[in-house]
Amino acid sequence: MRYPFVLLALASLPALAQTPSQALAQKWDTICATAQSGTTLLVRCDETATSSDPNANGTAAVGQHLEEIPGHARIATRDGNTSSDTFKTVVNERFGLLPGGAPATLLNVAASAGLAPDWSLFASLEAGRVERRRGPNEAAFNADTLHASFGVNRQLGARLLAGAVLAHDHEALDYSGTISTADAHFTGLVGFFAYTLGRNWALDAYTGSTHGGYSLLRSVNYVLPKIGGGFYEVDALASAAPDTRRSLRGISLTWNGSHAGWQSELAMGMDESRTEIDGYTESGGGGLALVVPNRVVETRRGRIDARFDRTRSTRWGVWQPSLRIGWRQEFGNERRRVTVHLAEDSLANSVTFDTEDPDRNWGELAFGSVFTFSHGHSAFFEYRQRFAHAFLQERVLAIGWRMEL
């Protein structure tokens, strides 16, 4: 044989073409062969064995909606608020007037260091909508997202600004075509700094971690015809509440400049996140509850953003509308193997399937404005959304307030 290593490699690969439902249907007879007396699982097995549906195993497998499981981790792969640009928008000394009434250069800490006090407080709120299109191995869902933060920063000399943010995130998934849901919440602390390298260059970085949990509901719903008439109907919910942890960090280098009231900025950076979902055993499920092991999702994204602002002075302060366009390149978040088994299966026969490949690149478009008032107060809003993403759409509206102490 000319290429035995090729055949050996192919033999060792999983059946990537199988959907989660197909993987479960293929194992169903094996699982049922050893189902224990007195379990609800055995009742489910008797129903598929005595159904007049020639594809009863497949019908039962489809009705268990295993393709929804990857969505718990998929929502963690969105950009969300885990980018250095968010901290720059909320925290940095973007506005204020230089001596003589000229507008400050965009995002240049040194430019306004002489005017800024040592301490500032800020808060922001982001509400978003995420839409995931259906894929072969992953279910479609809609999700509402909420990010709230409260932070403090201090100017440490002419070039360095540092601070911390207390952040809370809530992500609520609603799967399409079923009553399955997945709610996640995270709370934690993120530290950051901004360092001015020169007149037009700045370095920003952040790192932190959040902890929380999921509240999961998986619909188990299907109907099988009986021999001789009638139907077996299964309609149940399987639930679980695993803990979860998320760590994040990022760094960016920014060039900015200004001319005649116009400001421009070019930022390049890298953002990384790691989300770990603890393993769990579902309750309920009509005999079809699952045992799902610990899962880890890691993303690593390069980013480039160009921003254009126009500063306008008014009697109440400074108004600065802005437009930003960016591009993201994913270097992590590889296809992951998921192996589950039925909780009432005494032999724990594994059902294994893969998540889908990530989208490697997409764009982001945003517009907003910052308003700087007298007495050291400023506010901002920003609307942003993805474009050219293969399967995930996200829209976010953010508002915030900053107060100098």
Phi and psi in degrees as a GROMACS rama.xvg file:
@    title "Ramachandran Plot"
@    xaxis  label "Phi"
@    yaxis  label "Psi"
@TYPE xy
-73.9613  -38.2506  ARG-2
-128.163  65.8858  TYR-3
-64.5978  -30.3807  PRO-4
-66.9221  -30.3655  PHE-5
-67.0644  -46.1401  VAL-6
-65.7486  -37.2867  LEU-7
-63.4545  -41.9271  LEU-8
-65.3915  -42.3897  ALA-9
-64.1076  -37.21  LEU-10
-66.7681  -28.8004  ALA-11
-84.6449  -11.6572  SER-12
-79.9647  149.822  LEU-13
-74.0716  168.134  PRO-14
-77.945  85.9378  ALA-15
-64.9689  -23.5222  LEU-16
-75.6824  -16.0365  ALA-17
-70.083  135.676  GLN-18
-82.2205  165.887  THR-19
-56.0509  -39.6516  PRO-20
-64.6895  -41.1049  SER-21
-65.2799  -38.8331  GLN-22
-63.5366  -40.1506  ALA-23
-69.9908  -42.4863  LEU-24
-61.3225  -37.897  ALA-25
-65.2061  -32.3331  GLN-26
-91.8247  -5.26655  LYS-27
-60.863  -45.4954  TRP-28
-64.0107  -37.7583  ASP-29
-64.4458  -42.8645  THR-30
-63.5194  -44.5661  ILE-31
-70.6163  -25.7517  CYS-32
-62.1325  -26.126  ALA-33
-119.896  14.4126  THR-34
-61.2739  134.445  ALA-35
-82.3394  145.836  GLN-36
-61.843  140.575  SER-37
89.7673  -5.26727  GLY-38
-93.503  152.637  THR-39
-69.1367  -26.0577  THR-40
-59.3656  -41.2236  LEU-41
-63.1425  -36.6987  LEU-42
-60.7924  -44.8741  VAL-43
-62.2087  -38.8907  ARG-44
-66.8539  -40.6188  CYS-45
-62.5365  -35.0665  ASP-46
-66.7587  -43.5151  GLU-47
-68.8851  -34.385  THR-48
-69.8274  -29.4739  ALA-49
-106.465  10.7774  THR-50
-81.1472  150.758  SER-51
-83.2247  -4.37267  SER-52
-73.8055  117.462  ASP-53
-65.3633  -17.7786  PRO-54
-115.729  41.6735  ASN-55
-60.0486  -39.2177  ALA-56
-60.4459  -43.6367  ASN-57
-67.8141  -39.649  GLY-58
-62.432  -44.4245  THR-59
-65.159  -38.0782  ALA-60
-67.4196  -43.2741  ALA-61
-61.3148  -39.1038  VAL-62
-70.3684  -7.81451  GLY-63
-92.9208  -9.04441  GLN-64
55.2105  47.9137  HIS-65
-65.1396  -21.646  LEU-66
-67.8847  -8.09933  GLU-67
-81.8673  -20.3295  GLU-68
-61.4137  -41.9782  ILE-69
-61.4328  -21.6119  PRO-70
-64.1971  -26.9799  GLY-71
-57.9957  -40.9668  HIS-72
-90.0859  -27.1501  ALA-73
-61.2593  -36.8575  ARG-74
-64.6204  -24.9626  ILE-75
-73.8737  -11.7769  ALA-76
-90.888  -0.516271  THR-77
-72.6286  161.46  ARG-78
-62.8637  -47.7234  ASP-79
53.5177  -136.399  GLY-80
-101.006  9.47784  ASN-81
-88.3929  62.3228  THR-82
-144.427  147.851  SER-83
-64.442  -23.0032  SER-84
-64.7192  -33.419  ASP-85
-62.1722  -44.8891  THR-86
-66.2116  -35.7748  PHE-87
-66.2709  -39.4432  LYS-88
-64.5048  -42.3274  THR-89
-82.1412  -36.5836  VAL-90
-99.3853  -46.974  VAL-91
-66.3896  159.088  ASN-92
-79.6117  78.98  GLU-93
-81.1002  -28.2518  ARG-94
-130.542  -178.902  PHE-95
122.435  159.071  GLY-96
-105.38  133.991  LEU-97
-77.4986  163.859  LEU-98
-51.9709  134.837  PRO-99
92.5287  -4.52082  GLY-100
89.6605  3.15712  GLY-101
-73.8972  144.518  ALA-102
-69.0834  145.796  PRO-103
-69.9806  149.351  ALA-104
-68.7978  148.719  THR-105
-65.6072  129.198  LEU-106
54.2064  33.686  LEU-107
-111.714  104.235  ASN-108
-62.2564  -40.6664  VAL-109
-65.1215  -31.9998  ALA-110
-63.7319  -32.4868  ALA-111
-114.659  10.5929  SER-112
-61.73  -32.7846  ALA-113
-70.276  -18.9401  GLY-114
-100.368  -25.8744  LEU-115
-79.812  141.464  ALA-116
-74.287  174.024  PRO-117
-67.2042  -38.3354  ASP-118
-119.735  146.819  TRP-119
-142.056  147.512  SER-120
-112.605  147.937  LEU-121
-150.887  157.877  PHE-122
-147.15  150.406  ALA-123
-147.727  158.083  SER-124
-140.556  128.99  LEU-125
-124.297  130.049  GLU-126
-120.468  131.281  ALA-127
-137.749  167.8  GLY-128
-132.82  125.75  ARG-129
-116.613  135.764  VAL-130
-126.602  120.808  GLU-131
-106.833  123.227  ARG-132
-79.2801  150.268  ARG-133
-68.2353  139.795  ARG-134
-123.651  175.209  GLY-135
-57.6644  -38.1074  PRO-136
-112.026  -0.874687  ASN-137
-136.106  136.438  GLU-138
-77.4368  153.595  ALA-139
-75.9395  149.769  ALA-140
-153.771  160.297  PHE-141
-112.964  145.616  ASN-142
-140.812  138.295  ALA-143
-100.159  134.445  ASP-144
-123.103  148.113  THR-145
-141.081  130.295  LEU-146
-129.289  122.574  HIS-147
-121.942  139.784  ALA-148
-143.408  149.558  SER-149
-138.848  128.411  PHE-150
-144.709  172.163  GLY-151
-140.054  142.917  VAL-152
-137.568  159.071  ASN-153
-134.004  138.268  ARG-154
-81.5163  117.368  GLN-155
-108.369  78.8944  LEU-156
88.8145  -173.516  GLY-157
-73.2929  -24.1764  ALA-158
-113.503  -22.6891  ARG-159
-112.675  131.55  LEU-160
-124.065  134.767  LEU-161
-138.527  156.098  ALA-162
-171.657  -172.957  GLY-163
-144.318  151.024  ALA-164
-128.576  129.381  VAL-165
-92.3784  118.048  LEU-166
-121.342  145.2  ALA-167
-132.251  132.652  HIS-168
-124.258  141.871  ASP-169
-134.078  129.598  HIS-170
-129.216  120.13  GLU-171
-118.685  109.673  ALA-172
-95.6972  137.639  LEU-173
-126.391  109.676  ASP-174
-74.9826  139.813  TYR-175
-72.8617  134.099  SER-176
84.0968  -3.45462  GLY-177
-137.76  177.668  THR-178
-100.713  16.01  ILE-179
-69.6278  143.296  SER-180
-140.814  161.872  THR-181
-148.417  113.238  ALA-182
-106.991  131.453  ASP-183
-125.918  144.71  ALA-184
-138.812  140.037  HIS-185
-135.033  139.675  PHE-186
-138.623  136.246  THR-187
-174.043  -174.162  GLY-188
-118.508  135.252  LEU-189
-125.813  129.267  VAL-190
-102.793  152.235  GLY-191
-150.553  163.794  PHE-192
-149.166  157.678  PHE-193
-133.486  128.205  ALA-194
-127.024  125.938  TYR-195
-83.8196  120.139  THR-196
-87.3531  -24.0189  LEU-197
-172.788  -164.438  GLY-198
-62.5104  -35.6247  ARG-199
-122.246  6.04705  ASN-200
-122.68  142.694  TRP-201
-144.002  148.334  ALA-202
-116.759  128.675  LEU-203
-123.277  143.882  ASP-204
-151.524  156.964  ALA-205
-150.198  156.666  TYR-206
-157.891  148.12  THR-207
178.46  -177.013  GLY-208
-149.581  152.102  SER-209
-132.803  154.243  THR-210
-130.894  150.911  HIS-211
-176.933  -145.708  GLY-212
-164.842  170.867  GLY-213
-113.364  149.501  TYR-214
-120.046  108.337  SER-215
-112.097  135.017  LEU-216
-129.525  122.925  LEU-217
-117.402  123.051  ARG-218
-76.7911  131.253  SER-219
-116.245  107.658  VAL-220
-149.515  116.393  ASN-221
-161.602  163.945  TYR-222
-130.412  132.322  VAL-223
-122.259  132.158  LEU-224
-73.7252  143.61  PRO-225
-90.2802  153.28  LYS-226
-69.242  127.095  ILE-227
91.5027  -0.0689913  GLY-228
111.873  156.352  GLY-229
91.0741  -179.924  GLY-230
-142.317  149.629  PHE-231
-94.3318  122.97  TYR-232
-117.297  127.109  GLU-233
-118.319  121.2  VAL-234
-144.567  99.2879  ASP-235
-145.605  166.497  ALA-236
-121.411  133.893  LEU-237
-104.67  133.548  ALA-238
-128.036  156.072  SER-239
-160.985  160.792  ALA-240
-142.834  71.3987  ALA-241
-76.7531  152.834  PRO-242
-79.9488  160.022  ASP-243
-149.828  154.41  THR-244
-134.478  144.159  ARG-245
-136.314  128.223  ARG-246
-115.625  148.553  SER-247
-148.882  152.439  LEU-248
-161.256  157.946  ARG-249
-168.47  163.844  GLY-250
-150.015  146.448  ILE-251
-147.593  150.987  SER-252
-115.755  129.915  LEU-253
-125.738  133.406  THR-254
-107.329  137.381  TRP-255
-142.643  153.292  ASN-256
-153.389  166.704  GLY-257
-145.385  152.557  SER-258
-158.837  121.128  HIS-259
52.0267  45.5404  ALA-260
87.8241  -8.41022  GLY-261
-99.3208  140.7  TRP-262
-124.806  142.757  GLN-263
-132.221  151.858  SER-264
-146.703  139.283  GLU-265
-128.304  119.663  LEU-266
-122.243  136.435  ALA-267
-128.28  136.466  MET-268
-163.876  -175.768  GLY-269
-136.996  134.799  MET-270
-124.901  135.788  ASP-271
-130.013  146.47  GLU-272
-145.493  152.604  SER-273
-137.56  118.526  ARG-274
-115.12  126.363  THR-275
-117.332  124.319  GLU-276
-108.429  121.756  ILE-277
-63.2547  151.465  ASP-278
-65.5303  155.528  GLY-279
-153.171  159.162  TYR-280
-117.113  123.653  THR-281
-71.8156  154.463  GLU-282
-111.374  159.873  SER-283
75.6419  -145.616  GLY-284
84.8533  3.69042  GLY-285
58.8911  39.9108  GLY-286
86.9404  -2.07067  GLY-287
-117.54  26.2259  LEU-288
-64.1314  152.032  ALA-289
-112.869  156.082  LEU-290
-108.144  119.211  VAL-291
-116.68  125.611  VAL-292
-77.3124  172.323  PRO-293
-56.2013  138.954  ASN-294
-129.84  147.423  ARG-295
-130.471  132.493  VAL-296
-121.621  125.742  VAL-297
-123.3  131.072  GLU-298
-120.831  150.074  THR-299
-145.804  111.19  ARG-300
-124.211  131.237  ARG-301
-85.6854  150.079  GLY-302
-145.738  146.852  ARG-303
-139.999  133.319  ILE-304
-135.359  138.262  ASP-305
-116.733  130.174  ALA-306
-126.41  141.251  ARG-307
-129.367  126.396  PHE-308
-125.623  155.026  ASP-309
-128.606  122.152  ARG-310
-95.3501  131.046  THR-311
-129.388  129.44  ARG-312
-90.4036  138.545  SER-313
-131.513  176.182  THR-314
-69.6942  -23.9179  ARG-315
-95.2066  -8.35136  TRP-316
153.365  -139.473  GLY-317
-124.559  134.561  VAL-318
-118.348  130.835  TRP-319
-136.458  94.2661  GLN-320
-73.1287  153.884  PRO-321
-145.673  155.968  SER-322
-131.393  133.159  LEU-323
-131.708  138.276  ARG-324
-131.852  135.716  ILE-325
-141.004  168.251  GLY-326
-135.072  141.122  TRP-327
-119.292  139.884  ARG-328
-125.929  118.498  GLN-329
-87.442  126.877  GLU-330
-110.143  -9.40641  PHE-331
-122.728  -144.908  GLY-332
56.2853  49.8944  ASN-333
-69.8387  163.911  GLU-334
-54.4247  133.605  ARG-335
-117.938  146.154  ARG-336
-86.9527  132.181  ARG-337
-119.493  125.05  VAL-338
-123.371  121.974  THR-339
-126.49  166.992  VAL-340
-148.003  160.349  HIS-341
-74.6877  137.113  LEU-342
-63.9235  -31.6651  ALA-343
-91.3956  4.95464  GLU-344
-84.6212  109.216  ASP-345
-65.4144  -24.7681  SER-346
-95.1596  -2.27121  LEU-347
50.9467  49.2032  ALA-348
-60.6358  126  ASN-349
-80.2614  141.091  SER-350
-117.42  114.448  VAL-351
-118.228  133.702  THR-352
-148.728  168.238  PHE-353
-107.981  149.375  ASP-354
-74.8622  177.848  THR-355
-94.8742  162.049  GLU-356
-67.6154  146.552  ASP-357
-75.7411  160.111  PRO-358
-75.1838  131.52  ASP-359
-84.6467  -23.2239  ARG-360
-156.968  150.051  ASN-361
-164.628  171.996  TRP-362
-112.776  168.37  GLY-363
-140.932  133.673  GLU-364
-121.099  135.841  LEU-365
-145.268  147.566  ALA-366
-141.965  152.344  PHE-367
-173.866  -163.324  GLY-368
-160.548  151.046  SER-369
-119.692  138.462  VAL-370
-120.099  120.75  PHE-371
-108.437  122.807  THR-372
-105.643  175.234  PHE-373
-71.5183  166.865  SER-374
65.0729  24.6198  HIS-375
76.5927  24.6891  GLY-376
-108.741  144.316  HIS-377
-147.17  155.077  SER-378
-138.782  157.253  ALA-379
-146.995  159.562  PHE-380
-139.262  153.523  PHE-381
-150.776  136.135  GLU-382
-112.174  131.991  TYR-383
-140.956  154.428  ARG-384
-154.871  156.712  GLN-385
-79.2526  160.121  ARG-386
-147.47  156.367  PHE-387
63.0946  27.2245  ALA-388
-91.5304  141.568  HIS-389
-68.3079  -36.932  ALA-390
-141.966  -10.2554  PHE-391
-122.956  124.323  LEU-392
-111.247  140.039  GLN-393
-140.73  135.586  GLU-394
-127.636  134.871  ARG-395
-136.989  136.415  VAL-396
-116.368  124.095  LEU-397
-121.337  141.085  ALA-398
-133.193  155.345  ILE-399
-161.084  166.045  GLY-400
-140.523  143.469  TRP-401
-134.45  137.725  ARG-402
-133.515  126.745  MET-403
-87.0385  135.52  GLU-404
